[in-house]
């Protein structure tokens, strides 16, 4: 599971995903990865602005999926 957040998100404070992933790790009973990525640069609820940044975020998500699928 990949959870992403941003320090500058004005809709969801960064502490909410942190608490969510902590709770998931407490009740976790399998060996699947759980990763929390918190962006420190300016990014809102929809992610970073700009086409290049959107492509970069999508590439990070795909790489997480492919790595965990052992592809």
mmCIF file as Biopython writes it, N, C-alpha, C and O atoms, coordinates in Angstrom:
data_model
#
loop_
_atom_site.group_PDB
_atom_site.id
_atom_site.type_symbol
_atom_site.label_atom_id
_atom_site.label_alt_id
_atom_site.label_comp_id
_atom_site.label_asym_id
_atom_site.label_entity_id
_atom_site.label_seq_id
_atom_site.pdbx_PDB_ins_code
_atom_site.Cartn_x
_atom_site.Cartn_y
_atom_site.Cartn_z
_atom_site.occupancy
_atom_site.B_iso_or_equiv
_atom_site.auth_seq_id
_atom_site.auth_asym_id
_atom_site.pdbx_PDB_model_num
ATOM 1   N N  . UNK A ? 1  ? 0.848  -1.161  0.000   1.0 0.0 1  A 1 
ATOM 2   C CA . UNK A ? 1  ? 0.000  0.000   0.000   1.0 0.0 1  A 1 
ATOM 3   C C  . UNK A ? 1  ? 0.900  1.232   0.000   1.0 0.0 1  A 1 
ATOM 4   O O  . UNK A ? 1  ? 1.820  1.342   0.811   1.0 0.0 1  A 1 
ATOM 5   N N  . UNK A ? 2  ? 0.629  2.141   -0.903  1.0 0.0 2  A 1 
ATOM 6   C CA . UNK A ? 2  ? 1.367  3.395   -0.996  1.0 0.0 2  A 1 
ATOM 7   C C  . UNK A ? 2  ? 0.443  4.528   -0.574  1.0 0.0 2  A 1 
ATOM 8   O O  . UNK A ? 2  ? -0.591 4.761   -1.200  1.0 0.0 2  A 1 
ATOM 9   N N  . UNK A ? 3  ? 0.814  5.223   0.477   1.0 0.0 3  A 1 
ATOM 10  C CA . UNK A ? 3  ? 0.053  6.364   0.973   1.0 0.0 3  A 1 
ATOM 11  C C  . UNK A ? 3  ? 0.891  7.605   0.701   1.0 0.0 3  A 1 
ATOM 12  O O  . UNK A ? 3  ? 2.059  7.657   1.087   1.0 0.0 3  A 1 
ATOM 13  N N  . UNK A ? 4  ? 0.311  8.605   0.042   1.0 0.0 4  A 1 
ATOM 14  C CA . UNK A ? 4  ? 1.043  9.837   -0.231  1.0 0.0 4  A 1 
ATOM 15  C C  . UNK A ? 4  ? 0.362  11.008  0.468   1.0 0.0 4  A 1 
ATOM 16  O O  . UNK A ? 4  ? -0.851 11.020  0.675   1.0 0.0 4  A 1 
ATOM 17  N N  . UNK A ? 5  ? 1.175  11.979  0.819   1.0 0.0 5  A 1 
ATOM 18  C CA . UNK A ? 5  ? 0.681  13.168  1.505   1.0 0.0 5  A 1 
ATOM 19  C C  . UNK A ? 5  ? 1.597  14.330  1.165   1.0 0.0 5  A 1 
ATOM 20  O O  . UNK A ? 5  ? 2.637  14.157  0.530   1.0 0.0 5  A 1 
ATOM 21  N N  . UNK A ? 6  ? 1.197  15.511  1.596   1.0 0.0 6  A 1 
ATOM 22  C CA . UNK A ? 6  ? 2.018  16.695  1.409   1.0 0.0 6  A 1 
ATOM 23  C C  . UNK A ? 6  ? 1.904  17.579  2.645   1.0 0.0 6  A 1 
ATOM 24  O O  . UNK A ? 6  ? 0.838  17.702  3.249   1.0 0.0 6  A 1 
ATOM 25  N N  . UNK A ? 7  ? 3.002  18.174  2.995   1.0 0.0 7  A 1 
ATOM 26  C CA . UNK A ? 7  ? 3.004  19.107  4.126   1.0 0.0 7  A 1 
ATOM 27  C C  . UNK A ? 7  ? 2.055  20.274  3.861   1.0 0.0 7  A 1 
ATOM 28  O O  . UNK A ? 7  ? 1.461  20.816  4.793   1.0 0.0 7  A 1 
ATOM 29  N N  . UNK A ? 8  ? 1.910  20.663  2.592   1.0 0.0 8  A 1 
ATOM 30  C CA . UNK A ? 8  ? 1.153  21.856  2.234   1.0 0.0 8  A 1 
ATOM 31  C C  . UNK A ? 8  ? -0.278 21.580  1.766   1.0 0.0 8  A 1 
ATOM 32  O O  . UNK A ? 8  ? -0.923 22.480  1.228   1.0 0.0 8  A 1 
ATOM 33  N N  . UNK A ? 9  ? -0.787 20.368  1.954   1.0 0.0 9  A 1 
ATOM 34  C CA . UNK A ? 9  ? -2.161 20.059  1.553   1.0 0.0 9  A 1 
ATOM 35  C C  . UNK A ? 9  ? -3.119 20.817  2.467   1.0 0.0 9  A 1 
ATOM 36  O O  . UNK A ? 9  ? -3.070 20.664  3.688   1.0 0.0 9  A 1 
ATOM 37  N N  . UNK A ? 10 ? -3.991 21.634  1.876   1.0 0.0 10 A 1 
ATOM 38  C CA . UNK A ? 10 ? -4.890 22.436  2.703   1.0 0.0 10 A 1 
ATOM 39  C C  . UNK A ? 10 ? -6.205 21.711  3.013   1.0 0.0 10 A 1 
ATOM 40  O O  . UNK A ? 10 ? -7.046 22.255  3.728   1.0 0.0 10 A 1 
ATOM 41  N N  . UNK A ? 11 ? -6.395 20.513  2.496   1.0 0.0 11 A 1 
ATOM 42  C CA . UNK A ? 11 ? -7.615 19.748  2.787   1.0 0.0 11 A 1 
ATOM 43  C C  . UNK A ? 11 ? -7.389 18.642  3.802   1.0 0.0 11 A 1 
ATOM 44  O O  . UNK A ? 11 ? -8.246 18.385  4.648   1.0 0.0 11 A 1 
ATOM 45  N N  . UNK A ? 12 ? -6.237 17.984  3.720   1.0 0.0 12 A 1 
ATOM 46  C CA . UNK A ? 12 ? -5.923 16.899  4.652   1.0 0.0 12 A 1 
ATOM 47  C C  . UNK A ? 12 ? -4.571 17.202  5.275   1.0 0.0 12 A 1 
ATOM 48  O O  . UNK A ? 12 ? -3.562 17.244  4.572   1.0 0.0 12 A 1 
ATOM 49  N N  . UNK A ? 13 ? -4.539 17.412  6.573   1.0 0.0 13 A 1 
ATOM 50  C CA . UNK A ? 13 ? -3.271 17.661  7.247   1.0 0.0 13 A 1 
ATOM 51  C C  . UNK A ? 13 ? -2.375 16.437  7.128   1.0 0.0 13 A 1 
ATOM 52  O O  . UNK A ? 13 ? -2.865 15.308  7.093   1.0 0.0 13 A 1 
ATOM 53  N N  . UNK A ? 14 ? -1.071 16.655  7.066   1.0 0.0 14 A 1 
ATOM 54  C CA . UNK A ? 14 ? -0.128 15.548  6.907   1.0 0.0 14 A 1 
ATOM 55  C C  . UNK A ? 14 ? -0.205 14.555  8.065   1.0 0.0 14 A 1 
ATOM 56  O O  . UNK A ? 14 ? 0.184  13.397  7.912   1.0 0.0 14 A 1 
ATOM 57  N N  . UNK A ? 15 ? -0.698 14.992  9.210   1.0 0.0 15 A 1 
ATOM 58  C CA . UNK A ? 15 ? -0.785 14.097  10.363  1.0 0.0 15 A 1 
ATOM 59  C C  . UNK A ? 15 ? -1.841 13.004  10.173  1.0 0.0 15 A 1 
ATOM 60  O O  . UNK A ? 15 ? -1.733 11.941  10.784  1.0 0.0 15 A 1 
ATOM 61  N N  . UNK A ? 16 ? -2.846 13.240  9.349   1.0 0.0 16 A 1 
ATOM 62  C CA . UNK A ? 16 ? -3.891 12.231  9.138   1.0 0.0 16 A 1 
ATOM 63  C C  . UNK A ? 16 ? -3.350 10.981  8.435   1.0 0.0 16 A 1 
ATOM 64  O O  . UNK A ? 16 ? -3.591 9.875   8.919   1.0 0.0 16 A 1 
ATOM 65  N N  . UNK A ? 17 ? -2.626 11.110  7.309   1.0 0.0 17 A 1 
ATOM 66  C CA . UNK A ? 17 ? -2.043 9.908   6.704   1.0 0.0 17 A 1 
ATOM 67  C C  . UNK A ? 17 ? -1.024 9.225   7.619   1.0 0.0 17 A 1 
ATOM 68  O O  . UNK A ? 17 ? -0.891 8.001   7.588   1.0 0.0 17 A 1 
ATOM 69  N N  . UNK A ? 18 ? -0.310 9.997   8.424   1.0 0.0 18 A 1 
ATOM 70  C CA . UNK A ? 18 ? 0.650  9.410   9.362   1.0 0.0 18 A 1 
ATOM 71  C C  . UNK A ? 18 ? -0.074 8.540   10.382  1.0 0.0 18 A 1 
ATOM 72  O O  . UNK A ? 18 ? 0.356  7.421   10.661  1.0 0.0 18 A 1 
ATOM 73  N N  . UNK A ? 19 ? -1.172 9.047   10.939  1.0 0.0 19 A 1 
ATOM 74  C CA . UNK A ? 19 ? -1.957 8.262   11.894  1.0 0.0 19 A 1 
ATOM 75  C C  . UNK A ? 19 ? -2.575 7.041   11.223  1.0 0.0 19 A 1 
ATOM 76  O O  . UNK A ? 19 ? -2.640 5.967   11.822  1.0 0.0 19 A 1 
ATOM 77  N N  . UNK A ? 20 ? -3.035 7.203   9.964   1.0 0.0 20 A 1 
ATOM 78  C CA . UNK A ? 20 ? -3.648 6.104   9.217   1.0 0.0 20 A 1 
ATOM 79  C C  . UNK A ? 20 ? -2.647 4.975   8.996   1.0 0.0 20 A 1 
ATOM 80  O O  . UNK A ? 20 ? -2.962 3.813   9.255   1.0 0.0 20 A 1 
ATOM 81  N N  . UNK A ? 21 ? -1.452 5.300   8.522   1.0 0.0 21 A 1 
ATOM 82  C CA . UNK A ? 21 ? -0.461 4.252   8.256   1.0 0.0 21 A 1 
ATOM 83  C C  . UNK A ? 21 ? 0.013  3.613   9.559   1.0 0.0 21 A 1 
ATOM 84  O O  . UNK A ? 21 ? 0.321  2.422   9.581   1.0 0.0 21 A 1 
ATOM 85  N N  . UNK A ? 22 ? 0.078  4.383   10.640  1.0 0.0 22 A 1 
ATOM 86  C CA . UNK A ? 22 ? 0.468  3.816   11.934  1.0 0.0 22 A 1 
ATOM 87  C C  . UNK A ? 22 ? -0.567 2.797   12.400  1.0 0.0 22 A 1 
ATOM 88  O O  . UNK A ? 22 ? -0.208 1.736   12.912  1.0 0.0 22 A 1 
ATOM 89  N N  . UNK A ? 23 ? -1.839 3.110   12.229  1.0 0.0 23 A 1 
ATOM 90  C CA . UNK A ? 23 ? -2.903 2.178   12.619  1.0 0.0 23 A 1 
ATOM 91  C C  . UNK A ? 23 ? -2.859 0.925   11.752  1.0 0.0 23 A 1 
ATOM 92  O O  . UNK A ? 23 ? -3.013 -0.189  12.253  1.0 0.0 23 A 1 
ATOM 93  N N  . UNK A ? 24 ? -2.647 1.109   10.439  1.0 0.0 24 A 1 
ATOM 94  C CA . UNK A ? 24 ? -2.546 -0.051  9.551   1.0 0.0 24 A 1 
ATOM 95  C C  . UNK A ? 24 ? -1.397 -0.960  9.963   1.0 0.0 24 A 1 
ATOM 96  O O  . UNK A ? 24 ? -1.532 -2.184  9.944   1.0 0.0 24 A 1 
ATOM 97  N N  . UNK A ? 25 ? -0.271 -0.370  10.333  1.0 0.0 25 A 1 
ATOM 98  C CA . UNK A ? 25 ? 0.888  -1.172  10.739  1.0 0.0 25 A 1 
ATOM 99  C C  . UNK A ? 25 ? 0.631  -1.897  12.050  1.0 0.0 25 A 1 
ATOM 100 O O  . UNK A ? 25 ? 1.160  -2.987  12.268  1.0 0.0 25 A 1 
ATOM 101 N N  . UNK A ? 26 ? -0.173 -1.308  12.924  1.0 0.0 26 A 1 
ATOM 102 C CA . UNK A ? 26 ? -0.505 -1.969  14.197  1.0 0.0 26 A 1 
ATOM 103 C C  . UNK A ? 26 ? -1.330 -3.234  13.985  1.0 0.0 26 A 1 
ATOM 104 O O  . UNK A ? 26 ? -1.132 -4.226  14.686  1.0 0.0 26 A 1 
ATOM 105 N N  . UNK A ? 27 ? -2.254 -3.205  13.024  1.0 0.0 27 A 1 
ATOM 106 C CA . UNK A ? 27 ? -3.153 -4.348  12.820  1.0 0.0 27 A 1 
ATOM 107 C C  . UNK A ? 27 ? -2.678 -5.270  11.694  1.0 0.0 27 A 1 
ATOM 108 O O  . UNK A ? 27 ? -3.333 -6.271  11.400  1.0 0.0 27 A 1 
ATOM 109 N N  . UNK A ? 28 ? -1.577 -4.952  11.079  1.0 0.0 28 A 1 
ATOM 110 C CA . UNK A ? 28 ? -1.050 -5.702  9.938   1.0 0.0 28 A 1 
ATOM 111 C C  . UNK A ? 28 ? -0.601 -7.095  10.356  1.0 0.0 28 A 1 
ATOM 112 O O  . UNK A ? 28 ? 0.072  -7.268  11.372  1.0 0.0 28 A 1 
ATOM 113 N N  . UNK A ? 29 ? -0.987 -8.091  9.550   1.0 0.0 29 A 1 
ATOM 114 C CA . UNK A ? 29 ? -0.612 -9.472  9.837   1.0 0.0 29 A 1 
ATOM 115 C C  . UNK A ? 29 ? 0.070  -10.147 8.654   1.0 0.0 29 A 1 
ATOM 116 O O  . UNK A ? 29 ? 0.282  -11.359 8.678   1.0 0.0 29 A 1 
ATOM 117 N N  . UNK A ? 30 ? 0.415  -9.388  7.627   1.0 0.0 30 A 1 
ATOM 118 C CA . UNK A ? 30 ? 1.052  -9.977  6.450   1.0 0.0 30 A 1 
ATOM 119 C C  . UNK A ? 30 ? 2.410  -9.341  6.213   1.0 0.0 30 A 1 
ATOM 120 O O  . UNK A ? 30 ? 2.853  -8.498  6.993   1.0 0.0 30 A 1 
ATOM 121 N N  . UNK A ? 31 ? 3.070  -9.748  5.132   1.0 0.0 31 A 1 
ATOM 122 C CA . UNK A ? 31 ? 4.400  -9.223  4.812   1.0 0.0 31 A 1 
ATOM 123 C C  . UNK A ? 31 ? 4.365  -8.177  3.708   1.0 0.0 31 A 1 
ATOM 124 O O  . UNK A ? 31 ? 5.417  -7.788  3.200   1.0 0.0 31 A 1 
ATOM 125 N N  . UNK A ? 32 ? 3.180  -7.714  3.326   1.0 0.0 32 A 1 
ATOM 126 C CA . UNK A ? 32 ? 3.074  -6.718  2.263   1.0 0.0 32 A 1 
ATOM 127 C C  . UNK A ? 32 ? 3.637  -5.374  2.726   1.0 0.0 32 A 1 
ATOM 128 O O  . UNK A ? 32 ? 3.533  -5.005  3.896   1.0 0.0 32 A 1 
ATOM 129 N N  . UNK A ? 33 ? 4.236  -4.655  1.773   1.0 0.0 33 A 1 
ATOM 130 C CA . UNK A ? 33 ? 4.831  -3.359  2.100   1.0 0.0 33 A 1 
ATOM 131 C C  . UNK A ? 33 ? 3.773  -2.292  2.305   1.0 0.0 33 A 1 
ATOM 132 O O  . UNK A ? 33 ? 2.732  -2.286  1.649   1.0 0.0 33 A 1 
ATOM 133 N N  . UNK A ? 34 ? 4.061  -1.397  3.224   1.0 0.0 34 A 1 
ATOM 134 C CA . UNK A ? 34 ? 3.266  -0.194  3.418   1.0 0.0 34 A 1 
ATOM 135 C C  . UNK A ? 34 ? 4.246  0.972   3.436   1.0 0.0 34 A 1 
ATOM 136 O O  . UNK A ? 34 ? 5.166  1.008   4.253   1.0 0.0 34 A 1 
ATOM 137 N N  . UNK A ? 35 ? 4.046  1.910   2.543   1.0 0.0 35 A 1 
ATOM 138 C CA . UNK A ? 35 ? 4.966  3.023   2.397   1.0 0.0 35 A 1 
ATOM 139 C C  . UNK A ? 35 ? 4.206  4.330   2.496   1.0 0.0 35 A 1 
ATOM 140 O O  . UNK A ? 35 ? 3.186  4.516   1.832   1.0 0.0 35 A 1 
ATOM 141 N N  . UNK A ? 36 ? 4.697  5.226   3.313   1.0 0.0 36 A 1 
ATOM 142 C CA . UNK A ? 36 ? 4.137  6.569   3.431   1.0 0.0 36 A 1 
ATOM 143 C C  . UNK A ? 36 ? 5.130  7.536   2.817   1.0 0.0 36 A 1 
ATOM 144 O O  . UNK A ? 36 ? 6.282  7.611   3.244   1.0 0.0 36 A 1 
ATOM 145 N N  . UNK A ? 37 ? 4.680  8.279   1.808   1.0 0.0 37 A 1 
ATOM 146 C CA . UNK A ? 37 ? 5.529  9.289   1.180   1.0 0.0 37 A 1 
ATOM 147 C C  . UNK A ? 37 ? 4.901  10.645  1.449   1.0 0.0 37 A 1 
ATOM 148 O O  . UNK A ? 37 ? 3.771  10.912  1.038   1.0 0.0 37 A 1 
ATOM 149 N N  . UNK A ? 38 ? 5.634  11.491  2.135   1.0 0.0 38 A 1 
ATOM 150 C CA . UNK A ? 38 ? 5.162  12.834  2.450   1.0 0.0 38 A 1 
ATOM 151 C C  . UNK A ? 38 ? 6.021  13.839  1.700   1.0 0.0 38 A 1 
ATOM 152 O O  . UNK A ? 38 ? 7.221  13.950  1.951   1.0 0.0 38 A 1 
ATOM 153 N N  . UNK A ? 39 ? 5.406  14.567  0.783   1.0 0.0 39 A 1 
ATOM 154 C CA . UNK A ? 39 ? 6.134  15.550  -0.020  1.0 0.0 39 A 1 
ATOM 155 C C  . UNK A ? 39 ? 6.409  16.788  0.819   1.0 0.0 39 A 1 
ATOM 156 O O  . UNK A ? 39 ? 5.523  17.306  1.499   1.0 0.0 39 A 1 
ATOM 157 N N  . UNK A ? 40 ? 7.636  17.247  0.759   1.0 0.0 40 A 1 
ATOM 158 C CA . UNK A ? 40 ? 8.038  18.419  1.521   1.0 0.0 40 A 1 
ATOM 159 C C  . UNK A ? 40 ? 7.955  19.690  0.681   1.0 0.0 40 A 1 
ATOM 160 O O  . UNK A ? 40 ? 7.968  20.791  1.232   1.0 0.0 40 A 1 
ATOM 161 N N  . UNK A ? 41 ? 7.872  19.558  -0.637  1.0 0.0 41 A 1 
ATOM 162 C CA . UNK A ? 41 ? 7.747  20.733  -1.495  1.0 0.0 41 A 1 
ATOM 163 C C  . UNK A ? 41 ? 6.262  21.066  -1.684  1.0 0.0 41 A 1 
ATOM 164 O O  . UNK A ? 41 ? 5.392  20.283  -1.302  1.0 0.0 41 A 1 
ATOM 165 N N  . UNK A ? 42 ? 5.987  22.199  -2.259  1.0 0.0 42 A 1 
ATOM 166 C CA . UNK A ? 42 ? 4.606  22.669  -2.415  1.0 0.0 42 A 1 
ATOM 167 C C  . UNK A ? 42 ? 3.795  21.710  -3.280  1.0 0.0 42 A 1 
ATOM 168 O O  . UNK A ? 42 ? 4.127  21.471  -4.441  1.0 0.0 42 A 1 
ATOM 169 N N  . UNK A ? 43 ? 2.744  21.174  -2.707  1.0 0.0 43 A 1 
ATOM 170 C CA . UNK A ? 43 ? 1.814  20.301  -3.419  1.0 0.0 43 A 1 
ATOM 171 C C  . UNK A ? 43 ? 0.490  20.359  -2.675  1.0 0.0 43 A 1 
ATOM 172 O O  . UNK A ? 43 ? 0.459  20.352  -1.445  1.0 0.0 43 A 1 
ATOM 173 N N  . UNK A ? 44 ? -0.586 20.415  -3.417  1.0 0.0 44 A 1 
ATOM 174 C CA . UNK A ? 44 ? -1.900 20.489  -2.797  1.0 0.0 44 A 1 
ATOM 175 C C  . UNK A ? 44 ? -2.573 19.133  -2.751  1.0 0.0 44 A 1 
ATOM 176 O O  . UNK A ? 44 ? -1.914 18.096  -2.829  1.0 0.0 44 A 1 
ATOM 177 N N  . UNK A ? 45 ? -3.887 19.147  -2.622  1.0 0.0 45 A 1 
ATOM 178 C CA . UNK A ? 45 ? -4.654 17.920  -2.495  1.0 0.0 45 A 1 
ATOM 179 C C  . UNK A ? 45 ? -4.588 17.065  -3.762  1.0 0.0 45 A 1 
ATOM 180 O O  . UNK A ? 45 ? -4.636 15.837  -3.687  1.0 0.0 45 A 1 
ATOM 181 N N  . UNK A ? 46 ? -4.478 17.704  -4.912  1.0 0.0 46 A 1 
ATOM 182 C CA . UNK A ? 46 ? -4.399 16.969  -6.178  1.0 0.0 46 A 1 
ATOM 183 C C  . UNK A ? 46 ? -2.991 16.658  -6.613  1.0 0.0 46 A 1 
ATOM 184 O O  . UNK A ? 46 ? -2.790 16.168  -7.724  1.0 0.0 46 A 1 
ATOM 185 N N  . UNK A ? 47 ? -2.012 16.922  -5.781  1.0 0.0 47 A 1 
ATOM 186 C CA . UNK A ? 47 ? -0.622 16.668  -6.125  1.0 0.0 47 A 1 
ATOM 187 C C  . UNK A ? 47 ? 0.060  17.939  -6.568  1.0 0.0 47 A 1 
ATOM 188 O O  . UNK A ? 47 ? -0.497 19.031  -6.462  1.0 0.0 47 A 1 
ATOM 189 N N  . UNK A ? 48 ? 1.268  17.788  -7.064  1.0 0.0 48 A 1 
ATOM 190 C CA . UNK A ? 48 ? 2.040  18.939  -7.514  1.0 0.0 48 A 1 
ATOM 191 C C  . UNK A ? 48 ? 1.506  19.436  -8.851  1.0 0.0 48 A 1 
ATOM 192 O O  . UNK A ? 48 ? 1.021  18.647  -9.662  1.0 0.0 48 A 1 
ATOM 193 N N  . UNK A ? 49 ? 1.593  20.732  -9.079  1.0 0.0 49 A 1 
ATOM 194 C CA . UNK A ? 49 ? 1.096  21.279  -10.332 1.0 0.0 49 A 1 
ATOM 195 C C  . UNK A ? 49 ? 2.142  21.107  -11.427 1.0 0.0 49 A 1 
ATOM 196 O O  . UNK A ? 49 ? 3.334  20.960  -11.160 1.0 0.0 49 A 1 
ATOM 197 N N  . UNK A ? 50 ? 1.664  21.131  -12.653 1.0 0.0 50 A 1 
ATOM 198 C CA . UNK A ? 50 ? 2.555  21.009  -13.796 1.0 0.0 50 A 1 
ATOM 199 C C  . UNK A ? 50 ? 2.561  19.611  -14.369 1.0 0.0 50 A 1 
ATOM 200 O O  . UNK A ? 50 ? 2.461  18.621  -13.645 1.0 0.0 50 A 1 
ATOM 201 N N  . UNK A ? 51 ? 2.682  19.546  -15.695 1.0 0.0 51 A 1 
ATOM 202 C CA . UNK A ? 51 ? 2.652  18.262  -16.386 1.0 0.0 51 A 1 
ATOM 203 C C  . UNK A ? 51 ? 3.816  17.369  -15.979 1.0 0.0 51 A 1 
ATOM 204 O O  . UNK A ? 51 ? 3.625  16.178  -15.733 1.0 0.0 51 A 1 
ATOM 205 N N  . UNK A ? 52 ? 5.016  17.928  -15.907 1.0 0.0 52 A 1 
ATOM 206 C CA . UNK A ? 52 ? 6.186  17.120  -15.564 1.0 0.0 52 A 1 
ATOM 207 C C  . UNK A ? 52 ? 6.074  16.533  -14.166 1.0 0.0 52 A 1 
ATOM 208 O O  . UNK A ? 52 ? 6.452  15.383  -13.944 1.0 0.0 52 A 1 
ATOM 209 N N  . UNK A ? 53 ? 5.563  17.301  -13.232 1.0 0.0 53 A 1 
ATOM 210 C CA . UNK A ? 53 ? 5.391  16.796  -11.866 1.0 0.0 53 A 1 
ATOM 211 C C  . UNK A ? 53 ? 4.318  15.719  -11.799 1.0 0.0 53 A 1 
ATOM 212 O O  . UNK A ? 53 ? 4.455  14.756  -11.043 1.0 0.0 53 A 1 
ATOM 213 N N  . UNK A ? 54 ? 3.255  15.869  -12.579 1.0 0.0 54 A 1 
ATOM 214 C CA . UNK A ? 54 ? 2.205  14.850  -12.619 1.0 0.0 54 A 1 
ATOM 215 C C  . UNK A ? 54 ? 2.758  13.542  -13.177 1.0 0.0 54 A 1 
ATOM 216 O O  . UNK A ? 54 ? 2.429  12.463  -12.685 1.0 0.0 54 A 1 
ATOM 217 N N  . UNK A ? 55 ? 3.595  13.643  -14.203 1.0 0.0 55 A 1 
ATOM 218 C CA . UNK A ? 55 ? 4.211  12.445  -14.788 1.0 0.0 55 A 1 
ATOM 219 C C  . UNK A ? 55 ? 5.151  11.790  -13.785 1.0 0.0 55 A 1 
ATOM 220 O O  . UNK A ? 55 ? 5.193  10.564  -13.679 1.0 0.0 55 A 1 
ATOM 221 N N  . UNK A ? 56 ? 5.902  12.598  -13.050 1.0 0.0 56 A 1 
ATOM 222 C CA . UNK A ? 56 ? 6.826  12.075  -12.041 1.0 0.0 56 A 1 
ATOM 223 C C  . UNK A ? 56 ? 6.061  11.327  -10.949 1.0 0.0 56 A 1 
ATOM 224 O O  . UNK A ? 56 ? 6.472  10.239  -10.544 1.0 0.0 56 A 1 
ATOM 225 N N  . UNK A ? 57 ? 4.961  11.894  -10.471 1.0 0.0 57 A 1 
ATOM 226 C CA . UNK A ? 57 ? 4.164  11.229  -9.442  1.0 0.0 57 A 1 
ATOM 227 C C  . UNK A ? 57 ? 3.578  9.915   -9.957  1.0 0.0 57 A 1 
ATOM 228 O O  . UNK A ? 57 ? 3.567  8.912   -9.244  1.0 0.0 57 A 1 
ATOM 229 N N  . UNK A ? 58 ? 3.095  9.928   -11.192 1.0 0.0 58 A 1 
ATOM 230 C CA . UNK A ? 58 ? 2.547  8.710   -11.782 1.0 0.0 58 A 1 
ATOM 231 C C  . UNK A ? 58 ? 3.629  7.642   -11.929 1.0 0.0 58 A 1 
ATOM 232 O O  . UNK A ? 58 ? 3.374  6.465   -11.674 1.0 0.0 58 A 1 
ATOM 233 N N  . UNK A ? 59 ? 4.823  8.040   -12.333 1.0 0.0 59 A 1 
ATOM 234 C CA . UNK A ? 59 ? 5.933  7.100   -12.465 1.0 0.0 59 A 1 
ATOM 235 C C  . UNK A ? 59 ? 6.290  6.482   -11.116 1.0 0.0 59 A 1 
ATOM 236 O O  . UNK A ? 59 ? 6.587  5.290   -11.042 1.0 0.0 59 A 1 
ATOM 237 N N  . UNK A ? 60 ? 6.264  7.280   -10.050 1.0 0.0 60 A 1 
ATOM 238 C CA . UNK A ? 60 ? 6.538  6.746   -8.710  1.0 0.0 60 A 1 
ATOM 239 C C  . UNK A ? 60 ? 5.490  5.716   -8.302  1.0 0.0 60 A 1 
ATOM 240 O O  . UNK A ? 60 ? 5.823  4.682   -7.723  1.0 0.0 60 A 1 
ATOM 241 N N  . UNK A ? 61 ? 4.226  5.998   -8.604  1.0 0.0 61 A 1 
ATOM 242 C CA . UNK A ? 61 ? 3.156  5.061   -8.273  1.0 0.0 61 A 1 
ATOM 243 C C  . UNK A ? 61 ? 3.297  3.765   -9.062  1.0 0.0 61 A 1 
ATOM 244 O O  . UNK A ? 61 ? 3.163  2.677   -8.502  1.0 0.0 61 A 1 
ATOM 245 N N  . UNK A ? 62 ? 3.569  3.880   -10.367 1.0 0.0 62 A 1 
ATOM 246 C CA . UNK A ? 62 ? 3.757  2.686   -11.190 1.0 0.0 62 A 1 
ATOM 247 C C  . UNK A ? 62 ? 4.964  1.880   -10.741 1.0 0.0 62 A 1 
ATOM 248 O O  . UNK A ? 62 ? 4.908  0.650   -10.724 1.0 0.0 62 A 1 
ATOM 249 N N  . UNK A ? 63 ? 6.054  2.544   -10.378 1.0 0.0 63 A 1 
ATOM 250 C CA . UNK A ? 63 ? 7.241  1.801   -9.947  1.0 0.0 63 A 1 
ATOM 251 C C  . UNK A ? 63 ? 6.965  1.047   -8.651  1.0 0.0 63 A 1 
ATOM 252 O O  . UNK A ? 63 ? 7.455  -0.068  -8.469  1.0 0.0 63 A 1 
ATOM 253 N N  . UNK A ? 64 ? 6.183  1.641   -7.744  1.0 0.0 64 A 1 
ATOM 254 C CA . UNK A ? 64 ? 5.806  0.945   -6.510  1.0 0.0 64 A 1 
ATOM 255 C C  . UNK A ? 64 ? 4.979  -0.300  -6.837  1.0 0.0 64 A 1 
ATOM 256 O O  . UNK A ? 64 ? 5.213  -1.370  -6.276  1.0 0.0 64 A 1 
ATOM 257 N N  . UNK A ? 65 ? 4.018  -0.154  -7.743  1.0 0.0 65 A 1 
ATOM 258 C CA . UNK A ? 65 ? 3.167  -1.283  -8.136  1.0 0.0 65 A 1 
ATOM 259 C C  . UNK A ? 65 ? 3.998  -2.390  -8.785  1.0 0.0 65 A 1 
ATOM 260 O O  . UNK A ? 65 ? 3.865  -3.559  -8.424  1.0 0.0 65 A 1 
ATOM 261 N N  . UNK A ? 66 ? 4.847  -2.025  -9.735  1.0 0.0 66 A 1 
ATOM 262 C CA . UNK A ? 66 ? 5.652  -3.018  -10.449 1.0 0.0 66 A 1 
ATOM 263 C C  . UNK A ? 66 ? 6.648  -3.702  -9.527  1.0 0.0 66 A 1 
ATOM 264 O O  . UNK A ? 66 ? 6.873  -4.905  -9.653  1.0 0.0 66 A 1 
ATOM 265 N N  . UNK A ? 67 ? 7.247  -2.966  -8.608  1.0 0.0 67 A 1 
ATOM 266 C CA . UNK A ? 67 ? 8.197  -3.566  -7.661  1.0 0.0 67 A 1 
ATOM 267 C C  . UNK A ? 67 ? 7.498  -4.592  -6.777  1.0 0.0 67 A 1 
ATOM 268 O O  . UNK A ? 67 ? 8.030  -5.675  -6.533  1.0 0.0 67 A 1 
ATOM 269 N N  . UNK A ? 68 ? 6.311  -4.250  -6.303  1.0 0.0 68 A 1 
ATOM 270 C CA . UNK A ? 68 ? 5.589  -5.161  -5.416  1.0 0.0 68 A 1 
ATOM 271 C C  . UNK A ? 68 ? 4.963  -6.333  -6.159  1.0 0.0 68 A 1 
ATOM 272 O O  . UNK A ? 68 ? 4.669  -7.367  -5.560  1.0 0.0 68 A 1 
ATOM 273 N N  . UNK A ? 69 ? 4.758  -6.171  -7.467  1.0 0.0 69 A 1 
ATOM 274 C CA . UNK A ? 69 ? 4.248  -7.274  -8.290  1.0 0.0 69 A 1 
ATOM 275 C C  . UNK A ? 69 ? 5.409  -8.136  -8.795  1.0 0.0 69 A 1 
ATOM 276 O O  . UNK A ? 69 ? 5.189  -9.107  -9.517  1.0 0.0 69 A 1 
ATOM 277 N N  . UNK A ? 70 ? 6.642  -7.786  -8.419  1.0 0.0 70 A 1 
ATOM 278 C CA . UNK A ? 70 ? 7.854  -8.494  -8.827  1.0 0.0 70 A 1 
ATOM 279 C C  . UNK A ? 70 ? 8.038  -8.506  -10.336 1.0 0.0 70 A 1 
ATOM 280 O O  . UNK A ? 70 ? 8.464  -9.504  -10.917 1.0 0.0 70 A 1 
ATOM 281 N N  . UNK A ? 71 ? 7.706  -7.368  -10.967 1.0 0.0 71 A 1 
ATOM 282 C CA . UNK A ? 71 ? 7.847  -7.242  -12.426 1.0 0.0 71 A 1 
ATOM 283 C C  . UNK A ? 71 ? 9.036  -6.358  -12.741 1.0 0.0 71 A 1 
ATOM 284 O O  . UNK A ? 71 ? 9.336  -6.120  -13.911 1.0 0.0 71 A 1 
#
